[in-house]
């Protein structure tokens, strides 16, 4: 979009067709870029949700393993044999 647009001159201003075509072309490019950005955002949000779910599952496993370790350690302290 950094291109400079030149419009043909017409009596009283620029050629209406050129201006209308430019507006339509830039509007289409904007809609396409917006749709792409929204799709990327949705994908990133899905990845984030999956990562949080995995983190939560791993925390639950860690808590179970920690509890099992604590129980085993306590049992060894009570009966060292």
N, C-alpha and C positions, 0 to 999 in steps of 0.2 A: 504494500500500500504506500510505499515511499515514492512511487513513481509520480512524476508531475504530469497531470492531465492537461492536455491542450484542447480547447474547444474551438470549433470554427466560429468565426464572427458572423453575426447576423444583424440585421437592422434592429437597433435598440438593445443589443446585448449578444448573448451567445446562442448558438444553434440549439434549440430545445431538444431535438432528438439526441444530440451528443450528450447533453446534460442528463437527460432521462436515462440513456444507456449507461452512463457512468454511475449514476446513483443505483441503478439496478445491479450492475456488476459488483460494486463495492458492498451493497447490501447482501448479495448472495455470498460473497467471500466472507463477510462477517458472520452470517448464519452458519456457514460451514465450519468456520474456526470456533464458533461458540459451541456447536454440536460436538466437535472433537474434544474441546476442553471439558465439556460436561461428561462425555464418555470416559475421559481419563480420570476425572474426579470420582465418578461412580466406581470405576475399577479400583482406585486407590482406597476408597471407603470400604469396599469389599475385602481388599487385602488387609486393611487395618482391623476390620471385624474378625477376620480369620486369625490374625496374629493374637488378638486379645483372647479369643476362645482357646487357642493353643496355650497361651500363657496361663490362663485359668486352669486348664486341664493339668498342666505341668505343676502348678502350685498345689493342686489337690494330691497329685502323686507324691510330691515332696513332703507334704504334711503327713501322708500315710507312712512313708518311709521313715520320717523323723520319729513318728510315734512308735513304729516297730523298733527302731534303733534304741530309743529311750527305754522301752520295755526290756529289750535284750540286755542293755547295760545295767538296768536295775536288777534284773535276775542274776546277772554275773556278780554283782556286788553283794547280793544276799547269799548266794551259794557259789563261791569262787571255783568249785571243782568243775 
